[in-house]
Amino acid sequence: MTEPFVQVGIMSATQIDFDLSPHYIYKEEACTGKSSATYSEGKIRWRQQLYDELVFESVDGDSASFTLFNVVIGKQFHWQRVEDQKFRGNLKFIVEGDQITAVNVVPVEKYLESVVSSEMNATASPALLQAHAVISRSWLFHQMQSKTKENSCDRFVDTDESLIRWQDREDHLHFDVCADDHCQRYQGITRISSPKAIEAVCSTRGQVLTSEGELCDARFSKCCGGAMEQFSTCWEDKDYTYLRPLRDNGDVDNLPDLTDEAEAKKWILSSPDAFCNTTDKQVLSQVLNDYDQETHHFYRWQVSYSQTQLSQLVARRSGIDYGLIQDLVPIERGPSGRIKQLKIIGSLRTRIIGKELEIRHTLSESHLYSSAFVVDKGLDDNGEIRFVLHGAGWGHGVGLCQIGAAVMGVKGYTYSDILNHYYPGSEITQMYK
């Protein structure tokens, strides 16, 4: 097998402004209608017209680059912002409904250099960078492979009594992956790839994780909160042997039964030993980019709402008027303590929601750090009920914990040690050279 190309969806809008270096040619044969690309003040403005696809092809390798203006990153998360971003490779525009989508077509290994640099800091240990290069390559190929298979999984259950839904990477129909946190961060050459990141990608070139001869769906998140979660808590009702609920320390099997409400509360309200239980700024800076470092207290965190605030928030985020929220009751927890199904009890309506991301989306203006939380109710100074959510971790907690892996790298673990810890039973396989 030779190194393939990957198609990365960067942004969608009704109008996209972009700028090309001189080293591009316009592939008119890719269009089904007339070109509407126009040059104005050094930029090319492209509006949706009578075609489905438009391609600008690089003709001079690394000398060719393009800039997309006003790219939204961290979409719907608390660090959302807008940037101008620069990329190498080909630029393709496709029409998706009433939106134009800009897609970067780039060799996989060049894509990975940017991903590792976007997800990790240049000061990260070689072991962390190498481990991330392998898992980023693995889930990318797993994603590309899954698009060739018929997916009959029902991801949406909506009744009067419950709403159970989840999103996954296969939701992208016309490109392989997106460039944001929904998949994994890819910011082209906006942030210069560090020599250490490039070396990590080169030294693991073509390496992927496999289990029983199949590519691993190598998920990862920022901070597991001390325990790794299983796949089915967050996505489809199936599990993988290499994505096990384990404790994030040297004693992986010593994990309490966090599906039990009493054990979950004890765990979340404490600060158990774990690789990711660190406040070392030097270690955290390896994983948290500038805007990520605006986030504090993620191993254990707290959010507080008055009854009025929570009721208005849930109505706004869900589109459902529950009346005054009277209680939030966990119905089912995963083995890391993350809530899989949550009952919202209101004065007008009661409903169960899930899975993990739906819960996080409903109870925050962006997303809660995780769904591993317990709820305390009390009265505030005005006599109004106040809900205090005590939580653990940042993200879904499945697979590699980036902060835990950073600590392991500092402690001298190799990248294969890190991969064995977070994906037990998997093995490193050479897919191409």
Secondary structure, 3 states (H helix, E strand, C coil): CCCCEEEEEEEEECEEEEEECCCEEEEHHHCCCCCCCEEECCEEEEECCCCCEEEEEECCHHHCCEEEEEEEECCCCCCCEEEEEEECCEEEEEEECCEEEEEEEEEHHHHHHHHHHHHCCCCCCHHHHHHHHHHHHHHHHHHHHHCCCCCCCCCEEECCCEEEECCCHHHCCCCCEECCCCCCCCCCCCCCCCHHHHHHHHHCCCEEEEECCEECCCCEECECCCECECHHHCCCCCCCCCCCCCECCCCCCCCCCCCCHHHHHHHHCCCCCCCCCCCCHHHHHHHCCCCHHHCCCCCEEEEEEEHHHHHHHHHHHHCCCCCCEEEEEEEEECCCCCEEEEEEEECCCEEEEECHHHHHHHCCCCCCCCCCEEEEEEECCCCCEEEEEEEECECCCECEEHHHHHHHHHCCCCHHHHHHHHCCCCEEEECCC
